[in-house]
């Protein structure tokens, strides 16, 4: 986990101030003439992936509502950081993590609603219009749940716990913010774009031009091929491994990402998720990536993490004891 970069939390509030702002901006160019997307960026935001049902098709908050969201988020951090009262009766605190969990100071979730083209978004999803994932197909409804409440062995533990891939969909695609480490470093060459993800130190390699590899070869984070459409980098990713799923979609998942630098300090990130075996319609979402004057920290995933070795050692001892009784 990285140290928090508190100086960048308010950056989302300085995103587009009026519709059409992006049209007047011209991104800097690299020597090959392509837009320069390089740098370190964060997509941390208080805007959820799916819109709360009570908002219906309402795509944006008012400025007053967005300000209230930020005040509440900052208030939770301040309350959690306040010194404990040793004389207070111990009880579960509302909306705060229990004793022994992360302090909110460290979580770095993002404090503001995503501001895109003058709108404080109520959800990342913009299509369907209700800001929510479309219904599952009938076949998908009949599939066994991928939710695990126990494991028969280490291979069934989560990919993040095993340090194979980032938690949630931080590395993606799609690249989504998580509880912390929502930082990305982009490096470009004429033939490749590399995105280094802070969470678990994933590195996505996007080939510019060319074709996708044979579909029989499945890759972590899929096989990404990019092309430039004007000032927008369009990346299509397919051939995901079956054990890396997004809301149940895996081997048949296709993610199309569009990255456009719309301001000196902002990349607009839009993505479309398609899997006709899982969802009845495609889903499109967008969120801003904000520039930060910072570095991507090392993520030493298992440094000092003895949980899984301890579990396995205990189980081996239990097996020895059971064998000795026979």
Backbone bond lengths (Angstrom), bond angles and torsions (degrees), N, CA, C in turn:
res aa  C-N    CA-C-N  psi(-1)  N-CA   C-N-CA  omega(-1)  CA-C   N-CA-C  phi
1 X - - - 1.455 - - 1.517 110.25 -
2 X 1.304 117.56 140.41 1.448 120.67 -177.79 1.510 111.71 -90.54
3 X 1.331 115.43 164.37 1.451 119.82 170.49 1.517 108.92 -70.76
4 X 1.334 119.63 149.57 1.457 120.91 -178.57 1.516 111.00 -72.53
5 X 1.317 116.34 147.76 1.460 120.92 175.36 1.514 107.67 -108.64
6 X 1.300 116.61 79.25 1.453 120.13 -172.21 1.511 112.50 -63.82
7 X 1.337 117.23 -24.28 1.450 118.94 -178.03 1.510 113.01 -68.03
8 X 1.349 118.56 -18.33 1.454 119.78 -176.30 1.514 112.72 -99.59
9 X 1.337 118.18 -5.21 1.453 120.07 -172.82 1.514 111.70 -60.78
10 X 1.329 117.28 -37.22 1.459 118.99 -177.30 1.508 114.10 -83.35
11 X 1.342 118.65 3.35 1.448 119.49 -175.51 1.516 113.20 -62.37
12 X 1.341 117.39 -32.67 1.452 118.97 -178.13 1.525 111.66 -60.88
13 X 1.320 116.73 -25.29 1.454 119.52 -179.36 1.518 111.73 -70.99
14 X 1.347 118.23 -12.88 1.451 120.50 -178.57 1.517 112.19 -103.73
15 X 1.334 116.52 16.44 1.453 120.20 176.96 1.528 109.34 -70.26
16 X 1.306 117.03 -170.12 1.463 120.38 -171.23 1.512 112.36 -46.47
17 X 1.309 116.57 130.97 1.460 120.54 -179.20 1.508 112.36 -94.50
18 X 1.322 118.06 -14.76 1.463 120.15 -179.45 1.515 109.19 -156.19
19 X 1.350 117.60 149.25 1.456 120.01 176.46 1.522 110.04 -56.90
20 X 1.339 115.92 143.21 1.446 120.34 178.84 1.517 114.61 89.29
21 X 1.321 117.46 -8.08 1.466 120.57 -179.99 1.518 110.61 -57.13
22 X 1.338 115.89 -41.92 1.464 119.79 -176.64 1.521 111.62 -63.83
23 X 1.369 118.03 -30.44 1.449 120.76 -177.12 1.525 111.79 -64.60
24 X 1.330 117.75 -28.48 1.462 121.30 -177.50 1.516 112.38 -85.50
25 X 1.308 118.44 -11.70 1.461 121.93 -176.05 1.522 110.21 -90.30
26 X 1.310 116.55 136.38 1.457 122.52 175.45 1.528 108.21 -117.99
27 X 1.303 115.91 117.75 1.459 120.73 -177.04 1.525 110.72 -66.81
28 X 1.332 117.81 146.19 1.473 120.35 174.39 1.520 110.30 -63.47
29 X 1.322 115.68 154.23 1.457 121.82 -176.26 1.522 111.54 -110.20
30 X 1.331 115.01 150.27 1.451 121.24 169.41 1.528 108.95 -87.23
31 X 1.316 117.05 177.24 1.461 120.91 -175.98 1.525 112.81 -63.14
32 X 1.353 117.25 -24.44 1.460 119.60 178.92 1.524 112.20 -88.25
33 X 1.346 117.13 2.61 1.456 121.32 176.55 1.516 115.45 91.51
34 X 1.329 118.11 -5.18 1.462 120.46 -179.69 1.526 110.26 -83.27
35 X 1.351 117.45 152.62 1.463 120.52 178.40 1.526 111.51 -59.41
36 X 1.322 115.92 142.89 1.462 122.32 -178.64 1.530 109.42 -88.33
37 X 1.328 115.96 109.33 1.463 121.94 177.53 1.524 111.40 -101.24
38 X 1.315 117.50 4.60 1.454 120.58 -171.04 1.524 112.26 -70.46
39 X 1.318 114.10 154.49 1.448 120.93 179.16 1.513 110.82 133.72
40 X 1.322 115.02 -171.88 1.468 121.92 177.44 1.521 107.70 -111.01
41 X 1.338 115.91 132.82 1.458 122.45 -172.29 1.528 109.51 -134.63
42 X 1.321 116.34 155.37 1.465 120.88 173.48 1.525 110.09 -129.41
43 X 1.333 115.70 143.19 1.468 120.28 176.16 1.525 111.55 -112.89
44 X 1.343 117.58 18.79 1.467 120.82 178.92 1.528 109.91 -60.97
45 X 1.312 117.15 134.79 1.460 121.54 -178.08 1.518 110.43 -160.17
46 X 1.318 115.69 154.72 1.463 121.14 175.57 1.528 111.59 -85.64
47 X 1.330 117.51 -7.23 1.465 120.92 179.26 1.525 109.97 -74.70
48 X 1.325 118.58 128.26 1.474 120.17 -178.80 1.524 111.55 -79.39
49 X 1.327 115.58 162.63 1.461 120.55 176.20 1.531 110.05 -61.97
50 X 1.337 116.61 -50.73 1.459 121.35 179.92 1.520 110.51 -103.30
51 X 1.312 116.02 145.03 1.458 121.56 179.91 1.529 110.12 -77.65
52 X 1.324 117.43 133.72 1.465 118.90 173.34 1.528 110.49 -54.48
53 X 1.333 116.35 137.23 1.468 120.98 -171.90 1.521 112.84 -57.59
54 X 1.346 117.36 -30.09 1.463 118.62 -176.21 1.528 113.19 -67.39
55 X 1.346 117.93 -15.53 1.461 120.13 179.28 1.525 112.51 -85.57
56 X 1.331 117.93 -12.60 1.458 120.25 177.94 1.522 111.04 58.65
57 X 1.346 116.53 -127.95 1.463 122.10 -179.72 1.527 112.78 -92.50
58 X 1.303 117.16 13.17 1.460 120.65 -178.58 1.528 109.82 -75.35
59 X 1.319 117.95 113.26 1.443 122.60 -171.05 1.523 114.05 -86.46
60 X 1.339 118.00 -20.60 1.459 119.30 -172.62 1.516 112.33 -135.74
61 X 1.343 115.48 147.81 1.460 122.71 169.42 1.525 109.17 -81.92
62 X 1.309 115.85 159.42 1.453 119.79 166.81 1.526 108.63 -75.71
63 X 1.334 116.29 165.27 1.462 120.36 177.38 1.523 109.96 -59.80
64 X 1.325 117.39 -39.08 1.463 121.33 -179.14 1.528 110.51 -65.75
65 X 1.319 117.09 -40.84 1.463 120.26 178.60 1.530 110.69 -66.82
66 X 1.337 116.94 -40.43 1.459 120.34 178.69 1.526 110.71 -64.03
67 X 1.330 116.62 -40.26 1.468 119.82 177.75 1.527 110.45 -63.14
68 X 1.324 116.90 -38.71 1.463 120.57 179.50 1.526 111.38 -65.36
69 X 1.336 116.80 -37.21 1.464 120.84 177.53 1.521 110.17 -62.02
70 X 1.328 116.84 -43.05 1.459 120.01 -179.91 1.525 111.37 -67.19
71 X 1.337 116.30 -41.91 1.472 118.88 178.80 1.524 111.02 -60.87
72 X 1.327 115.74 -42.65 1.470 119.60 -179.73 1.521 110.97 -64.65
73 X 1.340 117.19 -42.97 1.466 120.78 -179.48 1.520 110.98 -63.49
74 X 1.323 116.71 -45.47 1.464 119.55 179.27 1.525 111.03 -67.89
75 X 1.325 116.09 -33.04 1.463 119.84 178.77 1.514 111.98 -65.74
76 X 1.346 116.88 -37.39 1.467 119.83 178.60 1.522 110.84 -64.50
77 X 1.332 116.01 -40.58 1.465 119.60 178.74 1.521 110.32 -64.78
78 X 1.346 116.79 -44.57 1.463 120.49 -179.44 1.527 110.87 -63.62
79 X 1.323 116.49 -40.40 1.463 119.82 179.80 1.520 111.08 -65.85
80 X 1.334 115.54 -41.04 1.458 119.62 -179.60 1.526 111.67 -68.22
81 X 1.348 116.24 -30.25 1.456 120.67 -177.93 1.525 113.09 -83.85
82 X 1.324 117.83 -10.65 1.458 120.69 -177.81 1.531 110.18 -65.89
83 X 1.349 118.05 147.11 1.472 121.03 178.59 1.529 111.33 -58.94
84 X 1.299 115.88 142.12 1.466 120.63 179.27 1.523 110.37 -74.02
85 X 1.310 115.44 145.04 1.459 121.86 175.93 1.523 107.98 -88.84
86 X 1.325 118.96 111.36 1.477 120.37 -176.12 1.520 112.96 -66.11
87 X 1.334 116.81 -17.38 1.465 120.23 -178.52 1.523 112.83 -95.63
88 X 1.328 116.05 -4.04 1.463 119.36 -177.70 1.515 110.51 -79.02
89 X 1.320 115.69 139.70 1.454 120.82 177.04 1.521 109.45 -62.48
90 X 1.327 116.99 132.90 1.458 121.18 -179.34 1.520 109.71 -72.66
91 X 1.324 115.51 123.26 1.460 120.71 178.66 1.524 108.13 -153.34
92 X 1.309 115.29 163.36 1.460 119.73 -179.52 1.520 109.11 -68.54
93 X 1.326 117.01 126.60 1.456 121.65 179.98 1.523 109.88 -87.83
94 X 1.319 115.58 135.59 1.457 120.70 -177.71 1.532 110.46 -65.74
95 X 1.334 115.52 131.01 1.467 122.60 175.27 1.525 113.73 62.65
96 X 1.323 118.30 15.41 1.453 120.52 178.68 1.522 109.59 -120.45
97 X 1.333 117.43 149.70 1.465 118.58 179.54 1.520 111.05 -68.49
98 X 1.322 117.63 153.08 1.464 120.70 179.86 1.520 111.04 -69.61
99 X 1.319 115.40 165.76 1.457 120.31 177.31 1.529 108.69 -58.58
100 X 1.329 115.82 134.40 1.454 120.69 -179.22 1.512 113.70 98.42
101 X 1.346 117.91 -11.43 1.456 120.97 177.23 1.522 109.49 -87.95
102 X 1.348 117.50 -179.24 1.448 121.12 176.33 1.527 110.49 -63.70
103 X 1.329 116.48 140.34 1.450 119.24 164.93 1.532 108.00 -68.65
104 X 1.328 116.99 145.17 1.458 119.40 -178.84 1.520 111.84 -62.55
105 X 1.340 116.58 -22.91 1.460 120.33 177.03 1.525 111.60 -54.87
106 X 1.328 117.55 -33.30 1.453 121.71 -174.35 1.524 113.61 -89.36
107 X 1.312 118.30 -12.70 1.457 118.48 -168.71 1.528 113.68 -77.97
108 X 1.338 118.49 -34.67 1.466 120.81 172.92 1.529 111.96 56.45
109 X 1.323 115.99 49.63 1.467 120.54 -177.78 1.521 113.29 -77.54
110 X 1.301 118.36 -20.64 1.457 121.44 -170.91 1.518 109.08 104.72
111 X 1.300 115.92 136.42 1.459 120.39 -171.63 1.532 113.96 -108.91
112 X 1.329 117.31 -9.93 1.455 119.46 -172.00 1.515 111.76 -125.36
113 X 1.332 115.54 154.94 1.456 120.68 172.61 1.526 108.84 -69.42
114 X 1.325 117.00 142.69 1.464 121.63 -179.78 1.524 109.34 -63.15
115 X 1.323 116.30 126.30 1.459 122.53 -179.62 1.520 108.43 -106.44
116 X 1.327 116.36 112.04 1.457 122.60 -177.11 1.517 109.06 -130.30
117 X 1.327 115.17 119.90 1.459 121.23 177.76 1.522 112.69 51.59
118 X 1.327 115.26 41.99 1.453 120.89 176.60 1.515 115.07 84.37
119 X 1.336 118.21 1.26 1.465 121.82 -178.87 1.524 110.51 -111.95
120 X 1.323 116.30 130.89 1.464 121.65 171.27 1.527 106.74 -86.87
121 X 1.304 116.47 102.90 1.464 120.67 -167.98 1.529 113.19 -72.24
122 X 1.328 114.69 139.74 1.463 121.51 176.42 1.523 111.68 -85.17
123 X 1.332 117.47 -14.21 1.460 122.10 177.75 1.517 108.40 -159.16
124 X 1.325 116.14 157.41 1.456 119.73 172.23 1.524 110.28 -70.97
125 X 1.329 117.05 -38.47 1.459 120.90 -178.36 1.524 109.82 -68.87
126 X 1.322 116.18 129.00 1.466 121.25 176.72 1.529 111.86 -114.29
127 X 1.311 118.08 -15.18 1.462 122.93 177.10 1.524 107.83 -146.08
128 X 1.337 118.75 117.41 1.458 130.95 10.21 1.533 114.10 -60.56
129 X 1.340 114.56 159.71 1.458 121.29 -173.49 1.522 112.83 -64.97
130 X 1.347 117.33 -22.41 1.465 119.43 179.99 1.531 112.06 -81.52
131 X 1.334 116.68 2.00 1.457 120.45 176.34 1.511 114.16 69.58
132 X 1.320 117.62 24.95 1.459 121.23 -178.12 1.532 109.48 -132.73
133 X 1.334 115.43 157.78 1.456 118.99 179.14 1.522 109.93 -62.94
134 X 1.336 117.78 144.69 1.465 120.16 178.03 1.523 110.38 -68.41
135 X 1.333 116.87 165.99 1.473 119.75 178.91 1.529 111.52 -62.11
136 X 1.318 114.60 154.42 1.458 120.33 174.82 1.524 110.06 -73.39
137 X 1.314 115.84 155.69 1.457 119.83 172.97 1.530 108.93 -69.89
138 X 1.320 116.38 163.36 1.461 119.82 179.07 1.529 110.88 -62.53
139 X 1.332 116.28 -37.12 1.469 119.26 179.08 1.525 110.51 -66.22
140 X 1.332 116.96 -39.54 1.465 120.13 -179.14 1.527 111.29 -66.63
141 X 1.319 116.93 -33.69 1.463 120.38 179.50 1.524 111.75 -64.24
142 X 1.326 116.41 -25.98 1.466 120.52 -176.88 1.528 112.40 -90.08
143 X 1.325 117.10 -7.01 1.459 119.41 -179.86 1.521 110.75 -72.01
144 X 1.326 116.73 148.80 1.471 119.12 174.46 1.524 109.97 -62.84
145 X 1.294 116.89 147.05 1.455 121.33 179.25 1.524 110.22 -66.33
146 X 1.352 115.67 142.10 1.460 120.52 176.19 1.525 111.88 -87.71
147 X 1.338 116.57 -2.89 1.463 120.29 179.64 1.522 109.83 -70.96
148 X 1.329 116.64 125.92 1.458 121.34 -178.75 1.520 110.13 -110.03
149 X 1.304 115.75 135.28 1.462 121.22 175.92 1.523 110.84 -113.78
150 X 1.319 116.53 6.86 1.453 122.05 177.85 1.514 108.77 -170.78
151 X 1.312 117.13 167.76 1.463 120.87 -177.63 1.511 109.98 -137.75
152 X 1.329 115.90 141.72 1.460 120.95 176.12 1.519 111.65 -87.30
153 X 1.321 117.67 -11.12 1.458 121.33 -179.78 1.512 110.43 -170.29
154 X 1.339 117.84 172.66 1.467 120.97 -176.39 1.519 113.17 -62.76
155 X 1.344 117.38 -29.15 1.457 120.05 -178.12 1.522 112.59 -66.33
156 X 1.323 117.59 -17.53 1.453 120.91 179.74 1.526 112.96 -94.27
157 X 1.319 117.47 -4.09 1.459 119.05 173.68 1.524 108.80 -69.46
158 X 1.322 116.86 162.90 1.462 120.46 -175.13 1.524 111.52 -64.52
159 X 1.327 115.86 155.00 1.460 120.36 -179.30 1.516 111.40 -62.15
160 X 1.342 116.99 -38.27 1.453 120.21 178.84 1.518 112.18 -65.73
161 X 1.329 116.34 -41.33 1.466 120.06 179.62 1.515 111.04 -64.09
162 X 1.321 116.52 -31.60 1.464 121.28 -179.71 1.528 111.67 -89.46
163 X 1.330 117.38 4.35 1.471 122.89 176.81 1.524 112.09 62.53
164 X 1.334 117.34 28.92 1.457 120.93 177.90 1.518 111.94 -91.75
165 X 1.327 116.46 -31.24 1.452 121.31 -175.53 1.521 107.84 -158.04
166 X 1.309 116.26 161.04 1.458 119.84 -175.65 1.525 112.30 -65.67
167 X 1.314 115.23 158.10 1.460 121.49 176.73 1.526 109.28 -70.04
168 X 1.333 115.69 150.24 1.452 119.10 -179.48 1.518 110.39 61.22
169 X 1.339 115.92 -138.16 1.466 120.68 176.29 1.516 108.98 -120.49
170 X 1.332 116.10 39.75 1.461 120.46 -178.45 1.526 111.15 -61.65
171 X 1.347 116.80 -50.51 1.455 120.41 177.87 1.507 111.91 -73.73
172 X 1.340 115.15 -32.01 1.452 121.39 175.89 1.515 113.04 65.95
173 X 1.319 114.89 -149.64 1.460 124.40 -8.50 1.520 112.15 -77.25
174 X 1.348 117.31 152.05 1.462 126.79 1.49 1.527 111.66 -75.81
175 X 1.342 116.06 153.83 1.461 122.03 -179.36 1.524 108.80 -88.75
176 X 1.336 115.99 111.41 1.461 121.36 -174.16 1.523 110.21 -123.15
177 X 1.325 117.40 148.63 1.464 119.95 178.15 1.513 111.52 -69.02
178 X 1.324 115.22 149.53 1.459 120.91 176.27 1.529 108.52 -125.59
179 X 1.316 116.60 -160.31 1.458 119.94 -173.47 1.524 112.37 -65.99
180 X 1.310 116.98 -30.67 1.457 122.36 176.41 1.529 107.77 -161.91
181 X 1.338 117.09 178.05 1.468 122.27 179.08 1.524 113.83 62.60
182 X 1.327 117.18 31.79 1.465 120.11 -179.96 1.531 110.16 -88.78
183 X 1.339 115.90 55.99 1.451 122.98 -178.40 1.522 109.52 -121.78
184 X 1.339 115.22 143.87 1.453 121.88 -173.99 1.527 109.25 -138.03
185 X 1.321 116.82 133.92 1.455 121.45 174.03 1.519 108.70 -111.42
186 X 1.334 116.13 125.26 1.461 121.89 -179.00 1.522 108.87 -106.55
187 X 1.335 115.67 130.02 1.462 123.03 176.05 1.527 107.63 -127.74
188 X 1.338 116.72 134.08 1.462 121.02 -175.60 1.518 112.51 -119.74
189 X 1.330 114.98 151.11 1.455 124.08 164.61 1.529 105.09 -138.28
190 X 1.330 118.96 171.00 1.461 118.63 179.22 1.528 113.80 -58.49
191 X 1.321 117.70 -29.11 1.466 121.03 -173.56 1.526 114.33 -105.28
192 X 1.322 117.98 -14.68 1.461 120.55 -175.19 1.522 110.94 -144.00
193 X 1.328 115.11 153.38 1.463 122.52 167.37 1.525 106.46 -126.09
194 X 1.325 116.72 126.95 1.459 121.55 178.56 1.521 108.73 -110.28
195 X 1.319 116.43 131.42 1.461 122.23 175.82 1.522 107.71 -117.68
196 X 1.319 116.29 110.89 1.464 122.05 177.73 1.520 108.13 -91.43
197 X 1.317 115.92 121.16 1.461 122.23 -176.86 1.521 108.55 -99.17
198 X 1.310 117.56 130.84 1.459 118.95 -176.80 1.525 112.11 -65.95
199 X 1.309 118.42 -39.35 1.460 121.30 -178.84 1.523 110.53 -65.89
200 X 1.314 116.32 114.73 1.459 125.16 -179.46 1.543 111.88 62.25
201 X 1.333 116.92 9.52 1.467 122.37 173.65 1.521 111.84 59.85
202 X 1.337 116.76 41.16 1.457 120.40 174.91 1.526 109.84 -68.78
203 X 1.315 116.92 148.25 1.461 121.75 175.77 1.525 108.66 -129.80
204 X 1.312 116.32 114.85 1.464 121.55 177.01 1.523 108.92 -92.99
205 X 1.315 116.53 130.83 1.456 122.50 176.69 1.531 107.85 -111.33
206 X 1.323 116.29 116.55 1.464 122.59 -179.16 1.521 108.19 -106.11
207 X 1.323 117.29 120.29 1.462 121.24 177.61 1.530 109.12 -84.75
208 X 1.315 116.72 130.47 1.459 120.61 178.36 1.526 108.54 -89.01
209 X 1.328 116.14 121.02 1.458 120.77 -176.72 1.516 110.88 80.47
210 X 1.320 115.59 -179.08 1.455 119.26 178.28 1.517 112.21 84.07
211 X 1.314 114.48 -168.60 1.453 121.60 -176.45 1.525 110.22 -124.01
212 X 1.313 114.78 164.15 1.463 120.16 175.88 1.521 110.28 -72.36
213 X 1.313 115.24 150.51 1.452 120.66 178.27 1.521 110.05 -69.55
214 X 1.312 115.91 169.75 1.461 121.48 178.65 1.525 110.47 -52.99
215 X 1.309 116.37 134.56 1.461 121.34 -177.24 1.512 114.49 -63.45
216 X 1.336 116.93 -14.60 1.460 119.72 177.64 1.523 112.15 -74.35
217 X 1.334 116.40 -15.92 1.463 121.29 -179.61 1.521 108.53 -97.22
218 X 1.318 116.37 113.17 1.465 121.32 -179.26 1.527 109.27 -102.02
219 X 1.326 116.21 139.19 1.456 120.60 -173.83 1.522 111.19 -126.68
220 X 1.341 115.65 150.03 1.449 119.50 169.54 1.535 108.34 -60.91
221 X 1.304 117.64 134.18 1.469 124.76 -176.75 1.523 112.23 63.49
222 X 1.326 116.78 14.40 1.455 121.19 175.00 1.521 113.35 71.59
223 X 1.322 115.37 -176.92 1.459 123.21 177.89 1.522 107.90 -106.13
224 X 1.331 117.27 113.16 1.463 122.74 -172.53 1.514 111.54 -104.69
225 X 1.321 116.51 125.97 1.460 123.68 176.21 1.521 107.94 -123.61
226 X 1.337 116.71 129.91 1.450 120.48 -176.81 1.511 113.25 -116.40
227 X 1.322 115.14 162.97 1.459 122.51 173.62 1.525 107.60 -153.07
228 X 1.331 115.93 157.67 1.455 120.73 178.49 1.526 109.60 -99.06
229 X 1.309 115.48 126.84 1.463 122.31 171.65 1.516 106.49 -115.53
230 X 1.338 116.54 93.86 1.448 120.00 -172.75 1.516 109.95 64.72
231 X 1.334 116.66 -124.25 1.469 121.30 179.94 1.523 113.01 -92.57
232 X 1.310 117.34 8.52 1.467 121.32 -175.78 1.522 111.00 -109.69
233 X 1.328 115.57 129.24 1.455 121.20 172.06 1.525 108.00 -85.91
234 X 1.320 116.48 118.05 1.461 122.27 -179.89 1.529 107.86 -106.08
235 X 1.324 116.73 122.83 1.460 122.05 -176.20 1.528 109.07 -121.74
236 X 1.313 116.23 124.94 1.467 121.67 175.79 1.521 108.61 -110.02
237 X 1.325 115.52 127.42 1.462 120.94 -177.23 1.516 110.12 -124.51
238 X 1.320 115.86 132.16 1.467 122.30 177.19 1.524 107.82 -146.26
239 X 1.324 116.89 -172.81 1.472 123.16 178.80 1.526 112.15 61.80
240 X 1.325 116.31 47.97 1.463 121.21 175.87 1.526 110.00 -75.76
241 X 1.318 115.93 152.37 1.459 121.04 172.57 1.527 109.46 -67.69
242 X 1.336 118.72 146.66 1.464 120.48 -179.29 1.519 113.72 -64.94
243 X 1.361 117.13 -23.39 1.464 118.91 -179.60 1.521 112.28 -90.83
244 X 1.331 118.31 5.59 1.461 121.70 169.95 1.521 107.61 -114.73
245 X 1.304 116.97 100.25 1.459 120.49 -176.10 1.518 110.72 -114.75
246 X 1.330 114.88 155.57 1.454 121.99 173.76 1.519 107.19 -121.23
247 X 1.336 114.98 105.44 1.467 121.02 -177.71 1.530 111.15 54.05
248 X 1.324 116.31 36.65 1.458 121.48 177.96 1.512 114.46 94.93
249 X 1.339 117.95 -17.16 1.463 121.39 179.09 1.524 109.07 -86.47
250 X 1.333 117.01 135.36 1.467 119.65 -177.33 1.525 110.83 -144.51
251 X 1.317 117.95 -89.77 1.461 121.61 -171.66 1.521 113.27 -63.45
252 X 1.319 118.00 -27.68 1.465 121.06 -179.75 1.521 112.59 -100.60
253 X 1.320 116.77 6.66 1.459 121.43 -177.40 1.524 110.79 -75.27
254 X 1.327 116.07 136.03 1.464 123.09 171.77 1.525 107.07 -127.34
255 X 1.342 116.45 125.20 1.461 122.11 178.99 1.524 108.60 -116.78
256 X 1.328 116.17 125.30 1.456 121.82 176.57 1.520 108.54 -111.51
257 X 1.324 116.23 117.97 1.459 122.13 -177.18 1.529 109.87 -109.64
258 X 1.324 115.84 146.23 1.458 122.07 176.91 1.527 107.92 -130.66
259 X 1.336 116.91 118.76 1.459 122.02 -179.66 1.528 108.60 -115.63
260 X 1.336 116.46 119.18 1.454 122.75 -178.43 1.514 109.20 -128.60
261 X 1.325 117.08 122.38 1.468 119.42 176.33 1.522 107.78 -78.61
262 X 1.331 116.48 111.45 1.460 121.58 -172.94 1.521 112.48 -106.34
263 X 1.314 117.40 -6.75 1.463 122.59 177.17 1.517 106.97 -159.72
264 X 1.319 115.87 166.53 1.454 119.68 -179.48 1.519 111.68 -57.49
265 X 1.339 116.42 -32.90 1.461 120.69 -175.60 1.522 113.24 -112.87
266 X 1.342 118.17 18.28 1.463 117.99 -176.18 1.523 112.92 -148.38
267 X 1.340 115.08 136.01 1.459 123.51 167.24 1.521 107.52 -112.24
268 X 1.323 116.56 127.91 1.456 119.53 172.56 1.516 108.13 -83.62
269 X 1.333 115.99 122.93 1.458 122.49 -177.38 1.521 108.25 -111.32
270 X 1.318 116.12 114.29 1.467 121.49 178.09 1.524 108.21 -121.06
271 X 1.323 116.77 139.61 1.461 119.64 179.14 1.519 110.28 -142.63
272 X 1.329 114.17 150.56 1.462 122.23 177.15 1.518 108.89 -122.76
273 X 1.324 116.08 131.18 1.464 123.58 -178.68 1.523 108.29 -107.49
274 X 1.324 116.43 128.37 1.461 120.84 179.15 1.518 110.10 -134.80
275 X 1.313 115.96 130.68 1.460 123.49 171.13 1.522 107.19 -158.37
276 X 1.339 117.44 92.23 1.471 120.18 -175.81 1.515 113.95 -63.88
277 X 1.345 117.72 -14.04 1.462 119.68 175.69 1.522 111.60 -83.89
278 X 1.349 116.86 -12.63 1.462 120.86 -175.89 1.524 112.36 -115.95
279 X 1.339 117.02 -45.17 1.463 121.57 -175.31 1.525 110.12 -116.11
280 X 1.329 115.85 147.96 1.460 121.16 -178.80 1.519 112.50 -79.31
281 X 1.319 118.49 -8.67 1.464 122.09 179.01 1.523 108.53 -158.71
282 X 1.340 117.95 158.72 1.460 120.03 174.49 1.526 111.10 -67.33
283 X 1.339 116.01 161.03 1.458 122.50 177.10 1.524 108.32 -127.02
284 X 1.341 116.63 131.10 1.457 121.32 178.07 1.525 109.37 -119.78
285 X 1.319 115.80 136.70 1.463 121.65 -179.54 1.511 108.95 -140.66
286 X 1.323 116.35 162.61 1.459 120.27 175.70 1.520 110.23 -152.09
287 X 1.331 114.35 151.91 1.454 121.67 177.35 1.519 108.23 -156.63
288 X 1.328 117.83 156.80 1.459 119.98 179.78 1.511 112.26 -86.17
289 X 1.322 116.08 143.08 1.458 123.48 167.17 1.532 105.88 -103.99
290 X 1.343 116.82 120.52 1.451 121.66 -175.14 1.529 110.85 -103.42
291 X 1.330 116.22 137.51 1.456 121.35 179.12 1.519 110.81 -68.30
292 X 1.324 116.25 141.75 1.462 121.54 177.16 1.523 108.88 -132.73
293 X 1.310 115.66 143.07 1.455 121.68 175.81 1.516 107.77 -89.66
294 X 1.317 115.39 76.58 1.457 120.54 -172.89 1.516 108.65 -156.22
295 X 1.303 116.09 -178.40 1.459 122.60 178.39 1.518 109.44 -120.07
296 X 1.318 115.70 158.55 1.457 121.23 171.86 1.518 107.47 -84.32
297 X 1.323 116.22 121.37 1.459 120.92 -177.68 1.528 110.97 -77.03
298 X 1.322 115.41 154.22 1.453 119.78 172.64 1.522 109.37 -64.14
299 X 1.315 116.27 139.91 1.460 120.51 174.53 1.526 107.72 -113.17
300 X 1.329 116.04 95.90 1.465 121.38 178.88 1.526 107.29 -86.96
301 X 1.307 115.99 88.69 1.465 121.11 -164.40 1.523 113.32 -58.88
302 X 1.325 118.29 -45.10 1.461 119.11 -174.68 1.524 112.60 -109.11
303 X 1.328 117.49 17.15 1.453 119.51 177.40 1.533 109.52 -70.29
304 X 1.309 116.30 113.23 1.453 119.75 -179.57 1.523 114.27 78.56
305 X 1.327 117.48 6.58 1.459 120.96 -179.87 1.531 108.12 -100.16
306 X 1.311 115.33 101.45 1.460 119.95 -175.71 1.532 112.96 -104.08
307 X 1.318 116.92 11.58 1.459 119.57 -174.29 1.527 111.77 -62.80
308 X 1.334 116.98 -55.38 1.456 119.44 -175.92 1.529 112.38 -67.34
309 X 1.355 120.06 -44.26 1.473 118.63 174.54 1.528 112.71 -59.10
310 X 1.337 116.54 -36.86 1.457 119.76 178.49 1.519 112.47 -65.67
311 X 1.333 116.21 -42.61 1.463 120.91 178.42 1.531 110.24 -61.33
312 X 1.336 116.11 -46.12 1.462 119.95 -178.34 1.523 111.42 -66.41
313 X 1.335 117.22 -40.46 1.464 120.25 179.43 1.523 110.97 -62.94
314 X 1.327 116.17 -41.78 1.466 119.92 179.07 1.525 111.15 -64.00
315 X 1.325 116.23 -40.35 1.465 119.70 179.76 1.524 111.45 -66.64
316 X 1.346 116.96 -39.08 1.470 119.07 178.32 1.534 110.53 -63.69
317 X 1.342 116.51 -38.98 1.463 119.67 177.65 1.520 110.96 -65.29
318 X 1.331 116.00 -38.75 1.468 119.21 178.06 1.525 110.70 -64.22
319 X 1.332 116.43 -38.84 1.466 119.67 178.00 1.525 111.51 -65.48
320 X 1.344 117.02 -39.18 1.457 120.67 177.96 1.532 110.84 -63.62
321 X 1.316 115.42 -42.91 1.464 119.81 -179.45 1.525 110.11 -63.99
322 X 1.344 115.80 -42.09 1.458 118.91 179.81 1.529 111.49 -65.67
323 X 1.340 115.96 -38.15 1.468 119.72 179.72 1.523 110.61 -66.59
324 X 1.339 117.05 -35.14 1.452 121.05 -178.50 1.499 113.65 -69.53
325 X 1.339 116.80 -20.29 1.466 121.12 -179.03 1.521 111.87 -85.55
326 X 1.310 116.84 -11.75 1.458 119.37 -176.44 1.525 111.17 -80.55
